[in-house]
Amino acid sequence: MPRLLPLALTLLLLLPAGCTRDDDPIGPGSSAHTLGERTFRTYRPPSLPAGRAVPLVVVLHGGAGSGTQAERAYGWNAAADREGFLVAYPDGVGRSWNAGPGCCGPATRDGVDDVAFLEDVVAAVSRGAPVDASRVRATGMSNGAMMAYRLACDSTVFTAVAAVAGTLIGDCPHPAPVPVLHIHGVADGSVPWAGGRGRRDNGGAGRVPIRIDGPAVPDMIAAWRSAASCAAPAETVDGPVTRSIATCPGGRRVELISVAGAGHQWPGATPANPAVTAALGLDPPSTALDATAEIVRFFAGR
């Protein structure tokens, strides 16, 4: 027994500063966690009642992003405070997700099993706080949106997905029977609304593979409606924002929201530093829509 205490202390000291292990309770506020060699962040509203199972939203950053960046930019902590749910912000390997053949970045190059990792994140959060397994959602931006679609294709843990400025990469012959919301800027040059190669596409080759050559967004959503046996969609137009909503058996929905004039960004997000925006050629977030509010509404109805 005397030899165990130094070992425990050694293992504790090996954790990154500010991080907790994956079996520790999820405390109020924002915190960092380790899961093997991977990391993620969580946010638990201080007002959540102890012991009551609540929904969990897993927010997936875009390519070159991070969990910290997603937490800062997209307003999910404030939404969690208002609506009463947990949020997890996982970190992709090399700031990327393996969302399908050739996309994207180090995660794809190294064959990372991100579906398994994200299922493990849900399990770790559930060990640290009560989670309602029937209300585990995934949403993401760009490469994170592609990963959200991959979860709908290859996992049964997530009960609804919402994608922003992404597409489906690779095959999905048997998607999970989950509701789907897609938000997309019609002027997106990185993941084109009309489909085809995005401006950062390199054919999925090289040290940082990027293959973005998906179908036209309306065609992709039509395929999800067909797979879910949905009714014909109803469409409404409000200025630059067009909503197409299809109801499906089992109370499911497949929704598409397009924003005319919007580029490759999360509508309503906190703008990046202007110098960073200029250096990386980033599109400014549209102010015509609050994507987070739309996704919260969609998830609440599932």
Solvent accessible surface area in square Angstrom, and as a share of the most:
residue,aa,sasa,rsa
1,M,177,0.79
2,P,118,0.74
3,R,210,0.76
4,L,102,0.51
5,L,117,0.58
6,P,76,0.48
7,L,100,0.50
8,A,55,0.43
9,L,91,0.45
10,T,68,0.40
11,L,98,0.49
12,L,93,0.46
13,L,149,0.74
14,L,131,0.65
15,L,40,0.20
16,P,67,0.42
17,A,107,0.83
18,G,70,0.67
19,C,24,0.15
20,T,42,0.25
21,R,113,0.41
22,D,41,0.21
23,D,87,0.45
24,D,35,0.18
25,P,108,0.68
26,I,5,0.03
27,G,32,0.31
28,P,100,0.63
29,G,18,0.17
30,S,54,0.35
31,S,27,0.18
32,A,18,0.14
33,H,4,0.02
34,T,15,0.08
35,L,23,0.11
36,G,75,0.72
37,E,177,0.80
38,R,42,0.15
39,T,48,0.28
40,F,3,0.01
41,R,57,0.21
42,T,1,0.00
43,Y,23,0.09
44,R,34,0.12
45,P,1,0.01
46,P,96,0.60
47,S,89,0.57
48,L,19,0.09
49,P,58,0.36
50,A,98,0.76
51,G,66,0.63
52,R,139,0.51
53,A,46,0.36
54,V,4,0.03
55,P,24,0.15
56,L,0,0.00
57,V,5,0.03
58,V,0,0.00
59,V,0,0.00
60,L,0,0.00
61,H,0,0.00
62,G,8,0.08
63,G,43,0.41
64,A,76,0.59
65,G,8,0.08
66,S,22,0.14
67,G,0,0.00
68,T,70,0.41
69,Q,43,0.19
70,A,0,0.00
71,E,23,0.11
72,R,160,0.59
73,A,15,0.11
74,Y,20,0.08
75,G,37,0.35
76,W,0,0.00
77,N,33,0.17
78,A,52,0.40
79,A,0,0.00
80,A,0,0.00
81,D,69,0.36
82,R,162,0.59
83,E,101,0.45
84,G,17,0.16
85,F,13,0.05
86,L,2,0.01
87,V,1,0.00
88,A,0,0.00
89,Y,0,0.00
90,P,0,0.00
91,D,35,0.18
92,G,10,0.10
93,V,42,0.24
94,G,52,0.50
95,R,129,0.47
96,S,5,0.03
97,W,0,0.00
98,N,36,0.18
99,A,0,0.00
100,G,11,0.11
101,P,89,0.56
102,G,14,0.14
103,C,0,0.00
104,C,10,0.06
105,G,3,0.03
106,P,25,0.15
107,A,0,0.00
108,T,26,0.15
109,R,113,0.41
110,D,84,0.43
111,G,56,0.53
112,V,29,0.17
113,D,93,0.48
114,D,2,0.01
115,V,23,0.13
116,A,40,0.31
117,F,14,0.06
118,L,0,0.00
119,E,53,0.24
120,D,72,0.37
121,V,0,0.00
122,V,11,0.06
123,A,43,0.34
124,A,2,0.02
125,V,1,0.00
126,S,49,0.32
127,R,137,0.50
128,G,10,0.10
129,A,6,0.05
130,P,47,0.30
131,V,23,0.13
132,D,32,0.17
133,A,78,0.61
134,S,75,0.49
135,R,89,0.33
136,V,3,0.02
137,R,8,0.03
138,A,0,0.00
139,T,0,0.00
140,G,0,0.00
141,M,17,0.07
142,S,14,0.09
143,N,4,0.02
144,G,0,0.00
145,A,0,0.00
146,M,1,0.01
147,M,0,0.00
148,A,0,0.00
149,Y,1,0.00
150,R,25,0.09
151,L,0,0.00
152,A,2,0.02
153,C,16,0.09
154,D,80,0.41
155,S,5,0.04
156,T,127,0.74
157,V,49,0.28
158,F,5,0.02
159,T,38,0.22
160,A,0,0.00
161,V,1,0.00
162,A,1,0.00
163,A,1,0.00
164,V,1,0.00
165,A,1,0.00
166,G,0,0.00
167,T,2,0.01
168,L,32,0.16
169,I,2,0.01
170,G,29,0.28
171,D,121,0.63
172,C,28,0.16
173,P,104,0.65
174,H,154,0.69
175,P,37,0.23
176,A,13,0.10
177,P,102,0.64
178,V,10,0.06
179,P,10,0.06
180,V,1,0.00
181,L,0,0.00
182,H,0,0.00
183,I,1,0.00
184,H,1,0.01
185,G,4,0.04
186,V,62,0.36
187,A,62,0.48
188,D,6,0.03
189,G,28,0.27
190,S,3,0.02
191,V,4,0.02
192,P,26,0.17
193,W,54,0.19
194,A,82,0.63
195,G,17,0.16
196,G,29,0.28
197,R,152,0.55
198,G,7,0.07
199,R,127,0.46
200,R,107,0.39
201,D,19,0.10
202,N,67,0.35
203,G,46,0.44
204,G,22,0.21
205,A,62,0.48
206,G,60,0.58
207,R,186,0.68
208,V,57,0.33
209,P,6,0.04
210,I,39,0.20
211,R,87,0.32
212,I,12,0.06
213,D,65,0.34
214,G,15,0.14
215,P,63,0.40
216,A,24,0.19
217,V,1,0.00
218,P,51,0.32
219,D,91,0.47
220,M,6,0.03
221,I,1,0.00
222,A,41,0.32
223,A,61,0.47
224,W,17,0.06
225,R,45,0.16
226,S,86,0.56
227,A,65,0.51
228,A,7,0.05
229,S,80,0.52
230,C,26,0.16
231,A,59,0.46
232,A,95,0.74
233,P,53,0.34
234,A,67,0.52
235,E,120,0.54
236,T,85,0.50
237,V,102,0.59
238,D,100,0.52
239,G,60,0.58
240,P,62,0.39
241,V,6,0.04
242,T,34,0.20
243,R,56,0.21
244,S,12,0.08
245,I,43,0.22
246,A,1,0.01
247,T,77,0.45
248,C,12,0.07
249,P,79,0.50
250,G,83,0.80
251,G,63,0.60
252,R,46,0.17
253,R,76,0.28
254,V,3,0.02
255,E,1,0.00
256,L,15,0.07
257,I,1,0.00
258,S,13,0.08
259,V,1,0.01
260,A,57,0.44
261,G,71,0.68
262,A,5,0.04
263,G,10,0.09
264,H,32,0.14
265,Q,13,0.06
266,W,5,0.02
267,P,2,0.01
268,G,44,0.42
269,A,13,0.10
270,T,84,0.49
271,P,96,0.60
272,A,50,0.39
273,N,90,0.46
274,P,109,0.69
275,A,71,0.55
276,V,69,0.40
277,T,31,0.18
278,A,83,0.64
279,A,87,0.67
280,L,101,0.50
281,G,43,0.42
282,L,71,0.35
283,D,36,0.18
284,P,98,0.61
285,P,27,0.17
286,S,18,0.12
287,T,137,0.80
288,A,47,0.36
289,L,14,0.07
290,D,74,0.39
291,A,0,0.00
292,T,7,0.04
293,A,47,0.36
294,E,20,0.09
295,I,0,0.00
296,V,19,0.11
297,R,98,0.36
298,F,1,0.01
299,F,11,0.05
300,A,83,0.64
301,G,50,0.49
302,R,67,0.24
